[in-house]
Amino acid sequence: MDTNRGVPDRDGAEALALHALIWALKDEVRAERLFQLTGLTPEDLRMRAGTTDVQVAVLAFLEGHEPDLIACARALETTPLTLVQTRMMLEGL
C-alpha cells in the first residue's frame, strides 16, 4: 500500500485504517494491548471494524506507542505522519 502522497481521500483513509487494524492484530501481544487500551473486543471488530469510531480508535492506539506507529507505517509503506493525519481527518479535525 503506497500512501506516501499524504492523507488519502475518505475511502483511502478508511482503507488505511483497516490495514492498520490488520497489522495491529497480527501480533498477539499487540492485539491484546489494543483490546485493553481501547476497550474494543473481538466482537466489536467483527461488527464494527468498518466504522469511523473503531478506525479512529485503532489509529489513536498506534499513536500512543511510537514504536508501533513507526513499524505500522513502514509495513504499510507510508509515514507515521500520514497515519496521524488520517486519524485526524477521520475524526473531522
Biopython code that builds the backbone (N, CA, C, O; Angstrom):
import numpy as np
from Bio.PDB.StructureBuilder import StructureBuilder

atoms = [
    (1, "MET", "N", (0.848, -1.173, 0.000)),
    (1, "MET", "CA", (0.000, 0.000, 0.000)),
    (1, "MET", "C", (0.887, 1.226, 0.000)),
    (1, "MET", "O", (1.622, 1.452, 0.961)),
    (2, "ASP", "N", (0.837, 2.014, -1.041)),
    (2, "ASP", "CA", (1.664, 3.207, -1.136)),
    (2, "ASP", "C", (0.811, 4.425, -0.863)),
    (2, "ASP", "O", (0.019, 4.839, -1.710)),
    (3, "THR", "N", (0.970, 5.004, 0.324)),
    (3, "THR", "CA", (0.215, 6.203, 0.668)),
    (3, "THR", "C", (1.163, 7.335, 1.022)),
    (3, "THR", "O", (0.826, 8.183, 1.848)),
    (4, "ASN", "N", (2.329, 7.367, 0.422)),
    (4, "ASN", "CA", (3.307, 8.409, 0.703)),
    (4, "ASN", "C", (2.899, 9.759, 0.136)),
    (4, "ASN", "O", (3.589, 10.751, 0.369)),
    (5, "ARG", "N", (1.820, 9.822, -0.585)),
    (5, "ARG", "CA", (1.381, 11.075, -1.172)),
    (5, "ARG", "C", (0.634, 11.933, -0.176)),
    (5, "ARG", "O", (0.055, 12.944, -0.573)),
    (6, "GLY", "N", (0.619, 11.590, 1.069)),
    (6, "GLY", "CA", (-0.082, 12.362, 2.073)),
    (6, "GLY", "C", (-1.392, 11.710, 2.459)),
    (6, "GLY", "O", (-1.609, 10.522, 2.220)),
    (7, "VAL", "N", (-2.256, 12.500, 3.055)),
    (7, "VAL", "CA", (-3.516, 11.982, 3.552)),
    (7, "VAL", "C", (-4.389, 11.557, 2.377)),
    (7, "VAL", "O", (-4.618, 12.336, 1.451)),
    (8, "PRO", "N", (-4.872, 10.328, 2.418)),
    (8, "PRO", "CA", (-5.745, 9.856, 1.338)),
    (8, "PRO", "C", (-7.135, 10.485, 1.441)),
    (8, "PRO", "O", (-7.465, 11.123, 2.440)),
    (9, "ASP", "N", (-7.942, 10.296, 0.400)),
    (9, "ASP", "CA", (-9.337, 10.727, 0.475)),
    (9, "ASP", "C", (-10.067, 9.853, 1.496)),
    (9, "ASP", "O", (-9.469, 8.958, 2.093)),
    (10, "ARG", "N", (-11.338, 10.111, 1.691)),
    (10, "ARG", "CA", (-12.104, 9.404, 2.733)),
    (10, "ARG", "C", (-12.031, 7.883, 2.555)),
    (10, "ARG", "O", (-11.768, 7.160, 3.516)),
    (11, "ASP", "N", (-12.261, 7.401, 1.342)),
    (11, "ASP", "CA", (-12.200, 5.954, 1.105)),
    (11, "ASP", "C", (-10.800, 5.413, 1.372)),
    (11, "ASP", "O", (-10.642, 4.342, 1.960)),
    (12, "GLY", "N", (-9.791, 6.155, 0.940)),
    (12, "GLY", "CA", (-8.413, 5.742, 1.178)),
    (12, "GLY", "C", (-8.062, 5.762, 2.652)),
    (12, "GLY", "O", (-7.313, 4.912, 3.133)),
    (13, "ALA", "N", (-8.612, 6.747, 3.375)),
    (13, "ALA", "CA", (-8.363, 6.840, 4.817)),
    (13, "ALA", "C", (-8.965, 5.643, 5.542)),
    (13, "ALA", "O", (-8.343, 5.067, 6.434)),
    (14, "GLU", "N", (-10.176, 5.277, 5.151)),
    (14, "GLU", "CA", (-10.811, 4.119, 5.772)),
    (14, "GLU", "C", (-10.030, 2.844, 5.464)),
    (14, "GLU", "O", (-9.851, 1.990, 6.332)),
    (15, "ALA", "N", (-9.569, 2.727, 4.227)),
    (15, "ALA", "CA", (-8.778, 1.546, 3.846)),
    (15, "ALA", "C", (-7.468, 1.504, 4.626)),
    (15, "ALA", "O", (-7.057, 0.443, 5.095)),
    (16, "LEU", "N", (-6.814, 2.654, 4.766)),
    (16, "LEU", "CA", (-5.559, 2.709, 5.509)),
    (16, "LEU", "C", (-5.784, 2.311, 6.966)),
    (16, "LEU", "O", (-4.987, 1.568, 7.539)),
    (17, "ALA", "N", (-6.861, 2.801, 7.563)),
    (17, "ALA", "CA", (-7.172, 2.445, 8.952)),
    (17, "ALA", "C", (-7.434, 0.947, 9.091)),
    (17, "ALA", "O", (-7.013, 0.334, 10.072)),
    (18, "LEU", "N", (-8.117, 0.362, 8.130)),
    (18, "LEU", "CA", (-8.371, -1.082, 8.181)),
    (18, "LEU", "C", (-7.082, -1.879, 8.015)),
    (18, "LEU", "O", (-6.897, -2.907, 8.666)),
    (19, "HIS", "N", (-6.197, -1.409, 7.149)),
    (19, "HIS", "CA", (-4.897, -2.076, 7.003)),
    (19, "HIS", "C", (-4.094, -1.959, 8.301)),
    (19, "HIS", "O", (-3.400, -2.897, 8.693)),
    (20, "ALA", "N", (-4.193, -0.804, 8.964)),
    (20, "ALA", "CA", (-3.506, -0.628, 10.249)),
    (20, "ALA", "C", (-4.078, -1.583, 11.295)),
    (20, "ALA", "O", (-3.334, -2.140, 12.102)),
    (21, "LEU", "N", (-5.384, -1.769, 11.281)),
    (21, "LEU", "CA", (-6.009, -2.717, 12.205)),
    (21, "LEU", "C", (-5.498, -4.133, 11.951)),
    (21, "LEU", "O", (-5.136, -4.843, 12.889)),
    (22, "ILE", "N", (-5.471, -4.533, 10.704)),
    (22, "ILE", "CA", (-4.967, -5.867, 10.357)),
    (22, "ILE", "C", (-3.530, -6.019, 10.836)),
    (22, "ILE", "O", (-3.165, -7.045, 11.409)),
    (23, "TRP", "N", (-2.721, -4.997, 10.600)),
    (23, "TRP", "CA", (-1.324, -5.040, 11.034)),
    (23, "TRP", "C", (-1.255, -5.202, 12.558)),
    (23, "TRP", "O", (-0.487, -6.022, 13.061)),
    (24, "ALA", "N", (-2.054, -4.423, 13.286)),
    (24, "ALA", "CA", (-2.019, -4.479, 14.753)),
    (24, "ALA", "C", (-2.428, -5.850, 15.279)),
    (24, "ALA", "O", (-1.894, -6.313, 16.286)),
    (25, "LEU", "N", (-3.361, -6.493, 14.609)),
    (25, "LEU", "CA", (-3.866, -7.781, 15.088)),
    (25, "LEU", "C", (-2.950, -8.950, 14.762)),
    (25, "LEU", "O", (-3.134, -10.044, 15.296)),
    (26, "LYS", "N", (-1.974, -8.741, 13.902)),
    (26, "LYS", "CA", (-1.069, -9.836, 13.524)),
    (26, "LYS", "C", (-0.157, -10.276, 14.664)),
    (26, "LYS", "O", (0.354, -11.396, 14.655)),
    (27, "ASP", "N", (0.047, -9.410, 15.633)),
    (27, "ASP", "CA", (0.895, -9.726, 16.779)),
    (27, "ASP", "C", (-0.009, -9.908, 18.003)),
    (27, "ASP", "O", (-0.739, -8.990, 18.378)),
    (28, "GLU", "N", (0.039, -11.076, 18.614)),
    (28, "GLU", "CA", (-0.869, -11.400, 19.717)),
    (28, "GLU", "C", (-0.733, -10.439, 20.896)),
    (28, "GLU", "O", (-1.739, -10.021, 21.470)),
    (29, "VAL", "N", (0.488, -10.087, 21.259)),
    (29, "VAL", "CA", (0.705, -9.173, 22.390)),
    (29, "VAL", "C", (0.151, -7.792, 22.060)),
    (29, "VAL", "O", (-0.520, -7.171, 22.885)),
    (30, "ARG", "N", (0.433, -7.318, 20.862)),
    (30, "ARG", "CA", (-0.062, -6.001, 20.450)),
    (30, "ARG", "C", (-1.594, -6.017, 20.362)),
    (30, "ARG", "O", (-2.246, -5.051, 20.759)),
    (31, "ALA", "N", (-2.162, -7.097, 19.850)),
    (31, "ALA", "CA", (-3.621, -7.199, 19.751)),
    (31, "ALA", "C", (-4.260, -7.138, 21.136)),
    (31, "ALA", "O", (-5.268, -6.459, 21.330)),
    (32, "GLU", "N", (-3.677, -7.842, 22.087)),
    (32, "GLU", "CA", (-4.211, -7.820, 23.453)),
    (32, "GLU", "C", (-4.118, -6.412, 24.038)),
    (32, "GLU", "O", (-5.040, -5.954, 24.714)),
    (33, "ARG", "N", (-3.006, -5.729, 23.778)),
    (33, "ARG", "CA", (-2.857, -4.344, 24.255)),
    (33, "ARG", "C", (-3.897, -3.441, 23.598)),
    (33, "ARG", "O", (-4.456, -2.560, 24.252)),
    (34, "LEU", "N", (-4.157, -3.655, 22.318)),
    (34, "LEU", "CA", (-5.192, -2.891, 21.608)),
    (34, "LEU", "C", (-6.539, -3.058, 22.306)),
    (34, "LEU", "O", (-7.240, -2.077, 22.554)),
    (35, "PHE", "N", (-6.895, -4.294, 22.620)),
    (35, "PHE", "CA", (-8.172, -4.540, 23.289)),
    (35, "PHE", "C", (-8.208, -3.887, 24.669)),
    (35, "PHE", "O", (-9.210, -3.280, 25.045)),
    (36, "GLN", "N", (-7.119, -4.010, 25.420)),
    (36, "GLN", "CA", (-7.080, -3.453, 26.772)),
    (36, "GLN", "C", (-7.159, -1.931, 26.764)),
    (36, "GLN", "O", (-7.896, -1.344, 27.558)),
    (37, "LEU", "N", (-6.413, -1.294, 25.882)),
    (37, "LEU", "CA", (-6.333, 0.166, 25.905)),
    (37, "LEU", "C", (-7.508, 0.861, 25.235)),
    (37, "LEU", "O", (-7.861, 1.979, 25.613)),
    (38, "THR", "N", (-8.111, 0.224, 24.259)),
    (38, "THR", "CA", (-9.225, 0.858, 23.547)),
    (38, "THR", "C", (-10.585, 0.445, 24.090)),
    (38, "THR", "O", (-11.588, 1.116, 23.848)),
    (39, "GLY", "N", (-10.615, -0.665, 24.827)),
    (39, "GLY", "CA", (-11.893, -1.184, 25.290)),
    (39, "GLY", "C", (-12.642, -1.958, 24.215)),
    (39, "GLY", "O", (-13.748, -2.443, 24.454)),
    (40, "LEU", "N", (-12.051, -2.076, 23.043)),
    (40, "LEU", "CA", (-12.665, -2.855, 21.969)),
    (40, "LEU", "C", (-12.565, -4.341, 22.292)),
    (40, "LEU", "O", (-11.690, -4.768, 23.046)),
    (41, "THR", "N", (-13.456, -5.107, 21.721)),
    (41, "THR", "CA", (-13.442, -6.559, 21.869)),
    (41, "THR", "C", (-13.384, -7.187, 20.480)),
    (41, "THR", "O", (-13.652, -6.512, 19.486)),
    (42, "PRO", "N", (-13.039, -8.458, 20.400)),
    (42, "PRO", "CA", (-13.091, -9.121, 19.093)),
    (42, "PRO", "C", (-14.476, -9.006, 18.448)),
    (42, "PRO", "O", (-14.588, -8.847, 17.233)),
    (43, "GLU", "N", (-15.513, -9.086, 19.257)),
    (43, "GLU", "CA", (-16.882, -8.940, 18.733)),
    (43, "GLU", "C", (-17.088, -7.546, 18.141)),
    (43, "GLU", "O", (-17.701, -7.404, 17.083)),
    (44, "ASP", "N", (-16.573, -6.508, 18.829)),
    (44, "ASP", "CA", (-16.654, -5.149, 18.286)),
    (44, "ASP", "C", (-16.023, -5.090, 16.905)),
    (44, "ASP", "O", (-16.577, -4.496, 15.980)),
    (45, "LEU", "N", (-14.870, -5.705, 16.777)),
    (45, "LEU", "CA", (-14.170, -5.662, 15.492)),
    (45, "LEU", "C", (-14.953, -6.397, 14.414)),
    (45, "LEU", "O", (-15.014, -5.942, 13.272)),
    (46, "ARG", "N", (-15.545, -7.515, 14.762)),
    (46, "ARG", "CA", (-16.354, -8.251, 13.780)),
    (46, "ARG", "C", (-17.549, -7.422, 13.324)),
    (46, "ARG", "O", (-17.903, -7.430, 12.144)),
    (47, "MET", "N", (-18.161, -6.716, 14.246)),
    (47, "MET", "CA", (-19.390, -5.983, 13.944)),
    (47, "MET", "C", (-19.144, -4.562, 13.426)),
    (47, "MET", "O", (-19.939, -4.035, 12.648)),
    (48, "ARG", "N", (-18.023, -3.936, 13.867)),
    (48, "ARG", "CA", (-17.881, -2.502, 13.604)),
    (48, "ARG", "C", (-16.531, -2.075, 13.043)),
    (48, "ARG", "O", (-16.201, -0.891, 13.096)),
    (49, "ALA", "N", (-15.753, -2.988, 12.516)),
    (49, "ALA", "CA", (-14.416, -2.616, 12.028)),
    (49, "ALA", "C", (-14.470, -1.532, 10.961)),
    (49, "ALA", "O", (-13.535, -0.742, 10.829)),
    (50, "GLY", "N", (-15.542, -1.489, 10.212)),
    (50, "GLY", "CA", (-15.666, -0.501, 9.147)),
    (50, "GLY", "C", (-16.204, 0.843, 9.588)),
    (50, "GLY", "O", (-16.417, 1.726, 8.758)),
    (51, "THR", "N", (-16.428, 1.014, 10.886)),
    (51, "THR", "CA", (-16.974, 2.284, 11.366)),
    (51, "THR", "C", (-15.854, 3.254, 11.728)),
    (51, "THR", "O", (-14.743, 2.860, 12.084)),
    (52, "THR", "N", (-16.187, 4.521, 11.623)),
    (52, "THR", "CA", (-15.202, 5.563, 11.899)),
    (52, "THR", "C", (-14.681, 5.486, 13.323)),
    (52, "THR", "O", (-13.483, 5.663, 13.545)),
    (53, "ASP", "N", (-15.548, 5.227, 14.293)),
    (53, "ASP", "CA", (-15.079, 5.230, 15.685)),
    (53, "ASP", "C", (-14.045, 4.142, 15.942)),
    (53, "ASP", "O", (-13.085, 4.373, 16.677)),
    (54, "VAL", "N", (-14.218, 2.976, 15.361)),
    (54, "VAL", "CA", (-13.226, 1.906, 15.523)),
    (54, "VAL", "C", (-11.945, 2.265, 14.779)),
    (54, "VAL", "O", (-10.849, 2.061, 15.302)),
    (55, "GLN", "N", (-12.067, 2.792, 13.579)),
    (55, "GLN", "CA", (-10.882, 3.156, 12.803)),
    (55, "GLN", "C", (-10.069, 4.232, 13.514)),
    (55, "GLN", "O", (-8.841, 4.161, 13.556)),
    (56, "VAL", "N", (-10.750, 5.221, 14.071)),
    (56, "VAL", "CA", (-10.064, 6.274, 14.826)),
    (56, "VAL", "C", (-9.393, 5.682, 16.066)),
    (56, "VAL", "O", (-8.261, 6.043, 16.387)),
    (57, "ALA", "N", (-10.078, 4.782, 16.758)),
    (57, "ALA", "CA", (-9.505, 4.161, 17.960)),
    (57, "ALA", "C", (-8.233, 3.390, 17.630)),
    (57, "ALA", "O", (-7.265, 3.436, 18.389)),
    (58, "VAL", "N", (-8.229, 2.688, 16.513)),
    (58, "VAL", "CA", (-7.046, 1.917, 16.114)),
    (58, "VAL", "C", (-5.881, 2.847, 15.806)),
    (58, "VAL", "O", (-4.760, 2.610, 16.257)),
    (59, "LEU", "N", (-6.136, 3.894, 15.049)),
    (59, "LEU", "CA", (-5.053, 4.821, 14.709)),
    (59, "LEU", "C", (-4.556, 5.556, 15.953)),
    (59, "LEU", "O", (-3.354, 5.775, 16.100)),
    (60, "ALA", "N", (-5.460, 5.935, 16.840)),
    (60, "ALA", "CA", (-5.053, 6.590, 18.088)),
    (60, "ALA", "C", (-4.237, 5.632, 18.955)),
    (60, "ALA", "O", (-3.270, 6.043, 19.597)),
    (61, "PHE", "N", (-4.619, 4.373, 18.975)),
    (61, "PHE", "CA", (-3.855, 3.350, 19.695)),
    (61, "PHE", "C", (-2.418, 3.314, 19.183)),
    (61, "PHE", "O", (-1.479, 3.281, 19.978)),
    (62, "LEU", "N", (-2.243, 3.320, 17.879)),
    (62, "LEU", "CA", (-0.890, 3.295, 17.309)),
    (62, "LEU", "C", (-0.124, 4.556, 17.674)),
    (62, "LEU", "O", (1.070, 4.495, 17.964)),
    (63, "GLU", "N", (-0.796, 5.691, 17.662)),
    (63, "GLU", "CA", (-0.150, 6.949, 18.037)),
    (63, "GLU", "C", (0.343, 6.916, 19.475)),
    (63, "GLU", "O", (1.333, 7.567, 19.810)),
    (64, "GLY", "N", (-0.336, 6.168, 20.318)),
    (64, "GLY", "CA", (0.015, 6.103, 21.731)),
    (64, "GLY", "C", (1.281, 5.325, 22.033)),
    (64, "GLY", "O", (1.772, 5.355, 23.161)),
    (65, "HIS", "N", (1.813, 4.632, 21.046)),
    (65, "HIS", "CA", (3.046, 3.854, 21.235)),
    (65, "HIS", "C", (3.889, 4.033, 19.974)),
    (65, "HIS", "O", (3.718, 3.318, 18.987)),
    (66, "GLU", "N", (4.792, 4.994, 20.030)),
    (66, "GLU", "CA", (5.548, 5.395, 18.839)),
    (66, "GLU", "C", (6.226, 4.239, 18.101)),
    (66, "GLU", "O", (6.211, 4.233, 16.870)),
    (67, "PRO", "N", (6.820, 3.258, 18.794)),
    (67, "PRO", "CA", (7.417, 2.145, 18.043)),
    (67, "PRO", "C", (6.400, 1.413, 17.155)),
    (67, "PRO", "O", (6.727, 1.006, 16.040)),
    (68, "ASP", "N", (5.172, 1.249, 17.652)),
    (68, "ASP", "CA", (4.136, 0.620, 16.829)),
    (68, "ASP", "C", (3.737, 1.519, 15.667)),
    (68, "ASP", "O", (3.547, 1.043, 14.547)),
    (69, "LEU", "N", (3.609, 2.804, 15.927)),
    (69, "LEU", "CA", (3.246, 3.752, 14.871)),
    (69, "LEU", "C", (4.261, 3.700, 13.739)),
    (69, "LEU", "O", (3.893, 3.644, 12.565)),
    (70, "ILE", "N", (5.534, 3.717, 14.098)),
    (70, "ILE", "CA", (6.603, 3.685, 13.094)),
    (70, "ILE", "C", (6.620, 2.348, 12.363)),
    (70, "ILE", "O", (6.731, 2.310, 11.138)),
    (71, "ALA", "N", (6.511, 1.259, 13.106)),
    (71, "ALA", "CA", (6.537, -0.070, 12.480)),
    (71, "ALA", "C", (5.343, -0.272, 11.553)),
    (71, "ALA", "O", (5.487, -0.841, 10.471)),
    (72, "CYS", "N", (4.181, 0.185, 11.963)),
    (72, "CYS", "CA", (2.994, 0.059, 11.124)),
    (72, "CYS", "C", (3.152, 0.890, 9.856)),
    (72, "CYS", "O", (2.841, 0.423, 8.761)),
    (73, "ALA", "N", (3.629, 2.104, 10.004)),
    (73, "ALA", "CA", (3.835, 2.957, 8.832)),
    (73, "ALA", "C", (4.788, 2.291, 7.845)),
    (73, "ALA", "O", (4.535, 2.281, 6.641)),
    (74, "ARG", "N", (5.863, 1.744, 8.350)),
    (74, "ARG", "CA", (6.812, 1.051, 7.464)),
    (74, "ARG", "C", (6.148, -0.125, 6.761)),
    (74, "ARG", "O", (6.301, -0.302, 5.553)),
    (75, "ALA", "N", (5.415, -0.921, 7.520)),
    (75, "ALA", "CA", (4.760, -2.102, 6.949)),
    (75, "ALA", "C", (3.740, -1.720, 5.879)),
    (75, "ALA", "O", (3.554, -2.448, 4.904)),
    (76, "LEU", "N", (3.086, -0.583, 6.063)),
    (76, "LEU", "CA", (2.066, -0.135, 5.115)),
    (76, "LEU", "C", (2.627, 0.802, 4.048)),
    (76, "LEU", "O", (1.887, 1.348, 3.229)),
    (77, "GLU", "N", (3.951, 0.977, 4.073)),
    (77, "GLU", "CA", (4.649, 1.823, 3.098)),
    (77, "GLU", "C", (4.087, 3.243, 3.078)),
    (77, "GLU", "O", (3.792, 3.808, 2.024)),
    (78, "THR", "N", (3.951, 3.791, 4.274)),
    (78, "THR", "CA", (3.506, 5.162, 4.430)),
    (78, "THR", "C", (4.361, 5.801, 5.514)),
    (78, "THR", "O", (5.398, 5.252, 5.885)),
    (79, "THR", "N", (3.947, 6.934, 6.017)),
    (79, "THR", "CA", (4.699, 7.605, 7.075)),
    (79, "THR", "C", (3.866, 7.659, 8.350)),
    (79, "THR", "O", (2.637, 7.603, 8.297)),
    (80, "PRO", "N", (4.534, 7.769, 9.493)),
    (80, "PRO", "CA", (3.782, 7.954, 10.733)),
    (80, "PRO", "C", (2.881, 9.194, 10.665)),
    (80, "PRO", "O", (1.750, 9.176, 11.150)),
    (81, "LEU", "N", (3.390, 10.258, 10.063)),
    (81, "LEU", "CA", (2.598, 11.483, 9.944)),
    (81, "LEU", "C", (1.315, 11.240, 9.154)),
    (81, "LEU", "O", (0.259, 11.763, 9.510)),
    (82, "THR", "N", (1.398, 10.461, 8.101)),
    (82, "THR", "CA", (0.195, 10.159, 7.320)),
    (82, "THR", "C", (-0.824, 9.409, 8.165)),
    (82, "THR", "O", (-2.022, 9.673, 8.063)),
    (83, "LEU", "N", (-0.370, 8.484, 8.994)),
    (83, "LEU", "CA", (-1.299, 7.768, 9.878)),
    (83, "LEU", "C", (-1.968, 8.735, 10.858)),
    (83, "LEU", "O", (-3.171, 8.644, 11.099)),
    (84, "VAL", "N", (-1.195, 9.651, 11.417)),
    (84, "VAL", "CA", (-1.747, 10.638, 12.352)),
    (84, "VAL", "C", (-2.734, 11.551, 11.633)),
    (84, "VAL", "O", (-3.831, 11.798, 12.135)),
    (85, "GLN", "N", (-2.355, 12.048, 10.474)),
    (85, "GLN", "CA", (-3.236, 12.937, 9.717)),
    (85, "GLN", "C", (-4.502, 12.214, 9.264)),
    (85, "GLN", "O", (-5.574, 12.815, 9.190)),
    (86, "THR", "N", (-4.376, 10.945, 8.968)),
    (86, "THR", "CA", (-5.543, 10.151, 8.580)),
    (86, "THR", "C", (-6.515, 10.046, 9.742)),
    (86, "THR", "O", (-7.724, 10.193, 9.560)),
    (87, "ARG", "N", (-5.991, 9.792, 10.940)),
    (87, "ARG", "CA", (-6.857, 9.754, 12.126)),
    (87, "ARG", "C", (-7.562, 11.088, 12.327)),
    (87, "ARG", "O", (-8.757, 11.129, 12.621)),
    (88, "MET", "N", (-6.827, 12.167, 12.168)),
    (88, "MET", "CA", (-7.417, 13.494, 12.336)),
    (88, "MET", "C", (-8.506, 13.746, 11.293)),
    (88, "MET", "O", (-9.558, 14.300, 11.613)),
    (89, "MET", "N", (-8.256, 13.344, 10.060)),
    (89, "MET", "CA", (-9.247, 13.530, 9.006)),
    (89, "MET", "C", (-10.504, 12.718, 9.292)),
    (89, "MET", "O", (-11.617, 13.213, 9.117)),
    (90, "LEU", "N", (-10.330, 11.476, 9.730)),
    (90, "LEU", "CA", (-11.487, 10.639, 10.047)),
    (90, "LEU", "C", (-12.288, 11.211, 11.218)),
    (90, "LEU", "O", (-13.508, 11.055, 11.278)),
    (91, "GLU", "N", (-11.601, 11.870, 12.140)),
    (91, "GLU", "CA", (-12.282, 12.498, 13.283)),
    (91, "GLU", "C", (-12.948, 13.810, 12.907)),
    (91, "GLU", "O", (-13.754, 14.348, 13.667)),
    (92, "GLY", "N", (-12.610, 14.319, 11.740)),
    (92, "GLY", "CA", (-13.172, 15.592, 11.319)),
    (92, "GLY", "C", (-12.423, 16.787, 11.870)),
    (92, "GLY", "O", (-12.967, 17.889, 11.942)),
    (93, "LEU", "N", (-11.166, 16.573, 12.263)),
    (93, "LEU", "CA", (-10.350, 17.675, 12.806)),
    (93, "LEU", "C", (-9.618, 18.412, 11.709)),
    (93, "LEU", "O", (-8.889, 19.364, 11.985)),
]
sb = StructureBuilder()
sb.init_structure("model")
sb.init_model(0)
sb.init_chain("A")
sb.init_seg("    ")
for serial, (resi, resn, name, xyz) in enumerate(atoms, 1):
    if name == "N":
        sb.init_residue(resn, " ", resi, " ")
    sb.init_atom(name, np.array(xyz, "f"), 0.0, 1.0, " ", f" {name:<3s}", serial, name[0])
structure = sb.get_structure()
